[in-house]
Amino acid sequence: MKVGDLVKYRAYHSTLKDVRGIVCEIRYKYGYGGAPERARVIWNHDRVQWDGVMDWVDDLEIINESR
């Protein structure tokens, strides 16, 4: 996962199945050398758009990768 990817919540988040977003920041587990752990996403729905909240990368599924 990287900045610019179009994402959605995984299938087990059934109440959020129609929500889509763009990754705008990634936080890595062990600094920049580790695996992506958290993502700040700009969502298309106010219900999940809170300031300062980052989603777990494992809860997200990439729909379309950025270049």
C-alpha positions in Angstrom: 0.0 0.0 0.0 1.2 3.5 -0.8 0.1 7.1 -1.0 -2.4 7.6 -3.8 -3.9 4.1 -3.7 -7.7 3.9 -3.9 -8.9 1.7 -1.0 -12.0 0.3 0.7 -12.6 -1.6 3.9 -12.3 -5.4 3.8 -15.5 -7.5 3.5 -15.8 -8.1 7.2 -16.7 -4.4 7.7 -20.1 -5.0 6.2 -21.6 -1.6 7.3 -18.8 0.2 5.5 -18.9 -1.8 2.2 -19.7 1.3 0.0 -17.1 3.6 1.5 -14.0 4.4 -0.7 -11.0 6.5 0.0 -7.5 7.7 -1.2 -4.5 7.0 1.0 -2.8 10.3 1.8 -0.2 9.1 4.4 1.4 5.9 5.5 3.1 5.0 8.8 5.5 2.2 8.9 6.0 -0.4 11.7 9.7 0.1 12.2 10.3 3.5 10.6 10.6 3.7 6.8 12.3 0.3 6.5 9.4 -1.7 7.9 6.1 -2.8 6.5 3.2 -0.3 6.2 1.1 -0.5 9.4 -1.3 2.5 9.5 -2.8 4.6 6.7 -4.5 8.0 6.8 -7.3 7.9 4.2 -9.5 10.7 2.8 -12.9 8.9 2.7 -15.9 9.6 0.5 -18.2 9.4 3.5 -18.4 11.6 6.6 -19.2 8.7 8.9 -15.5 7.5 8.8 -13.8 10.9 8.2 -12.3 11.9 11.6 -9.4 14.2 12.0 -6.2 12.5 13.2 -7.5 8.9 12.9 -5.5 6.4 11.0 -6.7 3.0 9.8 -4.9 -0.3 10.1 -3.5 -1.3 6.7 -4.8 -4.9 7.4 -8.4 -3.6 7.5 -8.1 -2.0 4.0 -8.2 -3.5 0.6 -6.6 -1.8 -2.5 -9.0 -1.2 -5.3 -6.7 0.5 -7.6 -3.0 1.2 -7.1 -1.4 4.6 -7.9 1.5 4.8 -10.3 
